[in-house]
């Protein structure tokens, strides 16, 4: 897991941190941890992009 996380300079989302801890508890191999981390980060990024895109129409109406 350390190899996966060392590439990122930003803090890890608490849910992802808990998930990684549980993967350690069940002794998941490093490849499994990497895949789970990648998908969880992708989901988080997509949620953040969706939240931003929902705000954009409101902001553009204010400025027009």
C-alpha positions as MATLAB code, in Angstrom:
seq = 'XXXXXXXXXXXXXXXXXXXXXXXXXXXXXXXXXXXXXXXXXXXXXXXXXXXXXXXXXXXXXXXX';
ca = [
       0.000    0.000    0.000;
       2.823    2.420    0.756;
       3.932    2.352   -2.882;
       0.467    3.342   -4.049;
       0.131    6.159   -1.553;
       3.634    7.603   -1.910;
       2.842    8.929   -5.402;
       0.095   11.177   -4.065;
       0.913   14.454   -2.350;
      -2.678   15.130   -1.247;
      -4.264   13.725    1.916;
      -6.145   10.437    1.624;
      -9.918   10.542    1.993;
     -10.939    8.997    5.357;
     -13.129    6.352    3.683;
     -10.276    5.279    1.423;
      -7.953    5.150    4.429;
     -10.419    2.877    6.274;
     -10.800    0.671    3.225;
      -7.034    0.305    2.916;
      -6.867   -0.593    6.617;
      -9.501   -3.289    6.133;
      -7.587   -4.666    3.170;
      -4.564   -4.916    5.480;
      -6.676   -6.723    8.090;
      -7.796   -9.351    5.569;
      -4.210   -9.552    4.279;
      -5.041   -8.559    0.719;
      -2.080   -8.619   -1.630;
      -0.516   -5.394   -2.888;
      -2.033   -5.715   -6.375;
      -5.548   -5.952   -4.905;
      -4.884   -2.900   -2.706;
      -3.638   -0.968   -5.713;
      -6.720   -1.818   -7.802;
      -9.153   -0.957   -4.986;
      -7.322    2.319   -4.274;
      -7.375    3.261   -7.961;
     -11.116    2.667   -8.309;
     -11.939    4.509   -5.087;
      -9.838    7.507   -6.145;
     -11.565    7.483   -9.551;
     -14.992    7.476   -7.882;
     -13.989   10.352   -5.616;
     -12.691   12.346   -8.584;
     -15.901   11.719  -10.570;
     -18.059   12.782   -7.621;
     -16.053   15.979   -7.250;
     -16.315   16.730  -10.970;
     -20.087   16.137  -10.893;
     -20.449   18.493   -7.938;
     -18.467   21.183   -9.755;
     -20.475   20.772  -12.971;
     -23.735   21.128  -11.016;
     -22.513   24.485   -9.659;
     -21.348   25.892  -13.000;
     -24.792   26.657  -14.516;
     -25.792   28.601  -11.398;
     -22.561   30.606  -11.436;
     -22.874   31.370  -15.167;
     -26.442   32.646  -14.646;
     -25.243   34.988  -11.922;
     -22.604   36.521  -14.188;
     -24.903   36.916  -17.208;
];
